[in-house]
Amino acid sequence: MEKICFETMSDDRVLERVDGLIARSNEITAELLAHLMEVERRGLHLREACSSLFAFCVERLRMSESAAGKRITAMRTARRFPLVLEMIARGDIHLTTVNMLAAHLTEENCAELLARARHRSKREIEALVAEITPRPDVASRVTVLPQQTAPVATTGPAGVGLEVRAPERAPRPAVVAPLSPRRYEIRVTVDEETHGKLRQLMDLLAHSGVRDPAEVISRGIDLLHQRTLAKKAAIVDRPRDGKPAQKRTRNIPAAVERAVWTRDG
């Protein structure tokens, strides 16, 4: 790689080069997909002693498994819908978008769906997929996760004491995923104390017909949201009129906080 001298480069020039590099990267990505398309069409991966295009990308081109899978899916989608390649080259969509939409594109909806996906983030694409292929709500449930196995003492060579630990389970990642328009699945792990409070709230609210943990959590979020807005942005149900300041102060009047928060969302 050519050595770059940033010391003599102006801020505007750095940003200009970044824009140019992104444009080149998009074009190279589209060109790579087109060449992979030709490699598979000609069966050139077989000539290179690779049983599949995936093996060719990983073993011959030294891609990671994830990168190879993502590019092969995008390539095969572009082969069905050439517009995909054009939009990748222009930077209108990225590989993640193509992979998320691949199973949902048809001859009838391709142009419209890709237009809607233009310059969208992954989260926005998830919402778009949920809109075109809505899924039913997930049934609420509270599940106890298995505990990790405690260390087991054993004896090694010459009577040396050893401590053997069972492999630890990887923590489950939190999930916030759209199921359909305005409906989301939320999956998290909480400790025993939080679980106990949730159960207690469900018992206390049962008389009012609230038995679904999702509704209990929703009410809790509403309350925390209301209190946080009141504290951080002075958003309250009955705001007091702002009074003219009598002296210079670093505190921002509540009326100004409310106005700015409402203006900027």
C-alpha positions as CSV (number, residue, x, y, z in Angstrom):
1,M,0.0,0.0,0.0
2,E,1.2,3.4,-0.9
3,K,2.4,5.4,2.1
4,I,0.1,8.2,3.0
5,C,1.4,11.4,4.5
6,F,-1.5,12.8,6.6
7,E,0.7,15.5,8.2
8,T,0.5,17.7,5.1
9,M,-3.1,16.8,4.3
10,S,-5.9,19.3,5.0
11,D,-9.1,18.3,6.8
12,D,-11.1,18.9,3.6
13,R,-8.7,16.7,1.6
14,V,-9.0,13.8,4.1
15,L,-12.8,13.9,3.9
16,E,-12.6,14.1,0.1
17,R,-10.4,11.1,0.0
18,V,-12.7,9.1,2.3
19,D,-15.6,9.9,0.0
20,G,-13.6,8.7,-3.0
21,L,-12.4,5.5,-1.3
22,I,-16.0,4.6,-0.3
23,A,-17.1,5.1,-3.9
24,R,-14.3,3.0,-5.2
25,S,-15.0,0.3,-2.5
26,N,-18.6,0.1,-3.7
27,E,-17.6,-0.2,-7.3
28,I,-15.0,-2.9,-6.5
29,T,-17.5,-4.8,-4.4
30,A,-19.9,-4.9,-7.4
31,E,-17.1,-5.9,-9.7
32,L,-16.1,-8.7,-7.4
33,L,-19.6,-10.0,-7.3
34,A,-19.7,-10.0,-11.1
35,H,-16.4,-11.9,-11.3
36,L,-17.6,-14.5,-8.8
37,M,-20.7,-14.9,-10.9
38,E,-18.5,-15.8,-13.8
39,V,-16.3,-18.1,-11.8
40,E,-19.4,-20.1,-10.7
41,R,-20.8,-20.0,-14.3
42,R,-17.6,-21.4,-15.8
43,G,-17.0,-23.8,-12.9
44,L,-13.5,-22.3,-12.4
45,H,-13.5,-23.2,-8.7
46,L,-13.4,-26.8,-9.7
47,R,-10.3,-26.2,-11.7
48,E,-8.7,-24.7,-8.5
49,A,-9.5,-28.0,-6.7
50,C,-12.3,-26.4,-4.7
51,S,-15.5,-28.4,-4.4
52,S,-17.7,-25.3,-4.2
53,L,-17.6,-21.6,-4.7
54,F,-17.8,-21.2,-1.0
55,A,-14.7,-23.3,-0.6
56,F,-13.0,-21.3,-3.3
57,C,-13.7,-18.0,-1.5
58,V,-12.5,-19.3,1.8
59,E,-9.5,-21.5,0.8
60,R,-8.3,-19.8,-2.4
61,L,-9.3,-16.1,-1.7
62,R,-8.8,-16.3,2.0
63,M,-12.2,-14.8,2.9
64,S,-13.8,-15.5,6.2
65,E,-16.7,-17.9,6.2
66,S,-19.1,-15.0,7.0
67,A,-17.7,-12.7,4.3
68,A,-17.8,-15.6,1.7
69,G,-21.4,-16.5,2.5
70,K,-22.5,-12.9,2.4
71,R,-20.9,-12.2,-1.0
72,I,-22.1,-15.5,-2.5
73,T,-25.7,-14.8,-1.5
74,A,-25.4,-11.2,-2.9
75,M,-23.9,-12.5,-6.1
76,R,-26.6,-15.1,-6.7
77,T,-29.3,-12.5,-5.9
78,A,-27.7,-10.1,-8.4
79,R,-27.7,-12.8,-11.0
80,R,-31.5,-13.0,-10.7
81,F,-31.9,-9.3,-10.4
82,P,-29.2,-7.2,-12.2
83,L,-30.5,-4.0,-10.6
84,V,-28.8,-5.2,-7.3
85,L,-25.4,-5.0,-8.9
86,E,-26.0,-1.5,-10.1
87,M,-27.3,-0.2,-6.8
88,I,-24.3,-1.8,-4.9
89,A,-21.9,-0.1,-7.3
90,R,-23.6,3.3,-6.7
91,G,-23.6,2.8,-2.9
92,D,-27.4,2.8,-2.8
93,I,-27.5,-0.6,-0.9
94,H,-25.0,-2.6,1.0
95,L,-24.3,-6.4,1.1
96,T,-26.3,-6.7,4.4
97,T,-29.3,-5.2,2.7
98,V,-29.1,-7.7,-0.2
99,N,-28.7,-10.7,2.2
100,M,-31.7,-9.6,4.2
101,L,-33.9,-9.0,1.2
102,A,-32.7,-11.9,-0.9
103,A,-35.5,-14.3,0.1
104,H,-38.2,-11.7,-0.4
105,L,-37.3,-10.3,-3.9
106,T,-39.5,-11.2,-6.8
107,E,-39.8,-10.0,-10.4
108,E,-42.9,-8.1,-9.4
109,N,-41.5,-6.3,-6.3
110,C,-37.8,-6.1,-7.0
111,A,-37.6,-2.5,-8.2
112,E,-40.0,-1.1,-5.6
113,L,-38.5,-3.0,-2.7
114,L,-34.9,-2.1,-3.6
115,A,-35.9,1.5,-4.0
116,R,-37.4,1.5,-0.5
117,A,-34.2,-0.1,0.9
118,R,-32.0,2.6,-0.6
119,H,-29.6,4.1,2.0
120,R,-31.4,2.3,4.9
121,S,-29.8,1.0,8.0
122,K,-29.9,-2.7,9.1
123,R,-32.6,-1.9,11.6
124,E,-34.7,-0.1,9.0
125,I,-34.3,-3.1,6.7
126,E,-35.5,-5.4,9.5
127,A,-38.6,-3.2,9.8
128,L,-39.1,-3.3,6.1
129,V,-38.9,-7.1,6.1
130,A,-41.4,-7.3,9.0
131,E,-43.8,-5.1,7.0
132,I,-43.7,-7.3,3.8
133,T,-43.7,-10.6,5.7
134,P,-45.3,-10.0,9.1
135,R,-45.0,-12.7,11.7
136,P,-47.4,-13.3,14.6
137,D,-46.7,-12.0,18.1
138,V,-44.5,-14.2,20.2
139,A,-46.3,-15.7,23.2
140,S,-45.1,-14.2,26.5
141,R,-43.2,-16.6,28.7
142,V,-40.7,-16.5,31.6
143,T,-38.1,-19.3,31.4
144,V,-35.5,-20.3,33.9
145,L,-32.1,-20.8,32.2
146,P,-29.9,-23.7,33.3
147,Q,-27.3,-22.9,35.9
148,Q,-23.6,-23.2,35.1
149,T,-22.0,-26.4,36.5
150,A,-19.9,-25.8,39.5
151,P,-16.1,-26.6,39.4
152,V,-15.4,-30.3,40.1
153,A,-12.3,-31.2,42.2
154,T,-10.2,-34.1,41.0
155,T,-6.7,-35.5,41.5
156,G,-4.0,-35.3,38.8
157,P,-0.7,-37.1,38.5
158,A,1.3,-37.6,41.8
159,G,-1.7,-36.6,43.8
160,V,-1.8,-33.0,42.6
161,G,-5.2,-31.5,43.1
162,L,-6.8,-30.1,40.0
163,E,-9.9,-28.1,39.5
164,V,-11.9,-28.9,36.4
165,R,-14.5,-26.4,35.2
166,A,-17.3,-27.3,32.9
167,P,-17.4,-25.2,29.7
168,E,-19.3,-22.0,30.4
169,R,-22.4,-21.2,28.4
170,A,-22.1,-18.2,26.3
171,P,-24.5,-15.5,27.4
172,R,-27.6,-15.2,25.3
173,P,-27.6,-11.9,23.4
174,A,-30.5,-9.5,24.0
175,V,-33.0,-9.5,21.0
176,V,-35.1,-6.6,19.8
177,A,-36.6,-7.6,16.5
178,P,-39.6,-6.4,14.5
179,L,-42.3,-9.0,13.9
180,S,-44.7,-6.9,11.9
181,P,-45.6,-3.2,11.6
182,R,-45.6,-1.7,15.2
183,R,-45.0,-5.1,16.8
184,Y,-41.6,-6.2,18.2
185,E,-40.1,-9.2,19.9
186,I,-37.9,-8.4,22.9
187,R,-35.9,-11.1,24.6
188,V,-33.5,-10.5,27.5
189,T,-32.0,-12.3,30.5
190,V,-32.5,-10.9,34.0
191,D,-31.3,-11.9,37.5
192,E,-33.3,-13.7,40.1
193,E,-34.1,-10.5,42.0
194,T,-35.6,-8.8,38.9
195,H,-37.5,-12.0,38.1
196,G,-38.9,-12.0,41.6
197,K,-40.1,-8.4,41.2
198,L,-41.7,-9.2,37.9
199,R,-43.6,-12.2,39.4
200,Q,-44.7,-10.1,42.3
201,L,-46.0,-7.3,40.1
202,M,-47.9,-9.9,38.0
203,D,-49.6,-11.2,41.2
204,L,-50.4,-7.7,42.5
205,L,-51.9,-6.6,39.1
206,A,-53.8,-9.8,38.5
207,H,-56.9,-8.4,40.1
208,S,-57.0,-5.7,37.4
209,G,-56.7,-8.3,34.6
210,V,-53.0,-7.8,33.9
211,R,-51.5,-11.2,33.7
212,D,-49.2,-11.0,30.7
213,P,-45.6,-10.2,31.6
214,A,-45.3,-8.2,28.4
215,E,-48.0,-5.8,29.7
216,V,-46.3,-5.5,33.1
217,I,-43.0,-4.7,31.4
218,S,-44.7,-2.2,29.1
219,R,-46.2,-0.3,32.0
220,G,-42.8,-0.3,33.8
221,I,-41.2,1.2,30.7
222,D,-43.9,3.8,30.4
223,L,-43.3,4.9,34.0
224,L,-39.5,5.0,33.7
225,H,-39.9,6.8,30.4
226,Q,-42.1,9.4,31.9
227,R,-39.8,10.0,34.9
228,T,-36.7,10.2,32.8
229,L,-38.2,12.7,30.4
230,A,-39.3,14.8,33.4
231,K,-35.8,14.7,34.9
232,K,-33.7,15.0,31.7
233,A,-35.9,17.2,29.5
234,A,-38.5,18.7,31.9
235,I,-41.3,17.0,29.9
236,V,-44.2,16.8,32.3
237,D,-48.0,16.6,32.1
238,R,-48.5,20.1,33.6
239,P,-45.5,22.2,32.8
240,R,-45.0,25.4,34.7
241,D,-44.6,28.6,32.7
242,G,-41.0,29.7,32.4
243,K,-40.1,32.7,34.6
244,P,-37.6,35.3,33.5
245,A,-34.2,34.7,34.9
246,Q,-33.2,37.1,37.7
247,K,-29.5,36.4,37.4
248,R,-27.1,34.6,35.2
249,T,-27.1,30.9,35.8
250,R,-25.8,27.7,34.2
251,N,-29.1,25.9,34.7
252,I,-31.4,25.8,31.7
253,P,-35.0,26.8,32.4
254,A,-37.4,23.9,32.2
255,A,-39.5,25.7,29.6
256,V,-36.4,26.0,27.3
257,E,-35.6,22.3,27.8
258,R,-39.1,21.3,26.8
259,A,-39.1,23.5,23.7
260,V,-35.7,22.1,22.5
261,W,-36.7,18.5,23.3
262,T,-39.9,18.8,21.4
263,R,-38.3,20.6,18.5
264,D,-35.5,18.1,18.1
265,G,-37.4,15.0,19.0
